């Protein structure tokens, strides 16, 4: 991307093998029932844009110490079912 923009970037050499993390960034698009304190409903549907769905860890209102992949998978399947229902 930086080459395409013809940008100059200063950085240290980066070795992927040196980078170890179990981080799962979460939040910023909080799930909830009240649009005054959340962004999406339980299906990931945006309160302000009814045809926009957000699926990912950004909808989590809190985080846990364990890997969120199974929860994300379940939320994704639930969201897909909701979208399919609305199309028919």
C-alpha positions in Angstrom: 0.0 0.0 0.0 2.8 2.4 0.9 4.6 1.7 -2.4 1.4 2.4 -4.3 1.0 5.7 -2.5 4.7 6.5 -3.2 5.1 7.1 0.6 8.3 7.1 2.5 8.1 5.0 5.7 10.8 4.8 8.3 10.8 1.6 10.3 13.0 -0.9 11.9 13.5 -4.3 10.4 10.6 -6.5 11.3 10.9 -10.3 11.7 7.5 -12.1 11.9 9.1 -14.8 13.9 9.9 -12.2 16.6 6.3 -11.1 16.8 4.2 -13.3 19.2 0.8 -12.2 20.4 -2.5 -13.7 21.5 -4.2 -10.4 21.2 -7.7 -10.1 19.8 -8.7 -6.5 19.4 -12.3 -6.0 20.5 -14.7 -3.2 20.9 -15.6 0.1 19.2 -18.9 -1.1 17.6 -20.6 -2.3 20.9 -23.6 -4.6 20.7 -26.7 -3.7 22.6 -30.4 -2.9 22.6 -30.2 0.8 23.1 -28.8 3.0 20.3 -27.7 5.7 22.8 -25.0 3.4 24.2 -24.4 0.8 21.4 -23.8 0.6 17.7 -25.4 -2.7 16.6 -28.1 -5.0 17.8 -27.6 -8.8 18.6 -27.5 -9.6 14.9 -24.8 -7.0 14.2 -27.3 -4.7 12.4 -26.4 -1.1 12.9 -28.9 0.9 14.7 -28.6 3.9 12.4 -28.2 2.0 9.1 -30.6 -0.9 9.0 -29.0 -2.6 6.0 -25.5 -2.5 7.4 -24.3 -5.5 9.4 -21.0 -5.6 11.3 -19.6 -9.1 12.1 -16.5 -9.4 14.2 -15.0 -8.9 17.6 -15.6 -5.1 17.4 -19.2 -5.8 18.5 -18.2 -7.4 21.8 -19.3 -5.2 24.8 -16.6 -6.9 26.9 -13.6 -9.1 26.4 -12.5 -12.4 28.0 -9.2 -14.2 28.5 -10.1 -16.9 26.1 -10.0 -17.0 22.3 -13.2 -15.5 20.8 -13.3 -17.6 17.6 -16.2 -19.9 18.6 -18.3 -16.9 19.8 -17.5 -15.0 16.5 -18.4 -18.1 14.5 -21.8 -18.4 16.3 -22.5 -14.7 15.9 -21.6 -14.9 12.2 -24.0 -17.8 11.6 -26.8 -16.0 13.5 -26.2 -12.8 11.5 -26.3 -14.7 8.2 -29.5 -16.3 9.1 -31.0 -12.9 10.0 -29.9 -11.5 6.6 -31.3 -14.4 4.7 -34.6 -14.0 6.6 -34.9 -10.4 5.6 -34.2 -11.1 1.9 -37.1 -13.6 1.6 
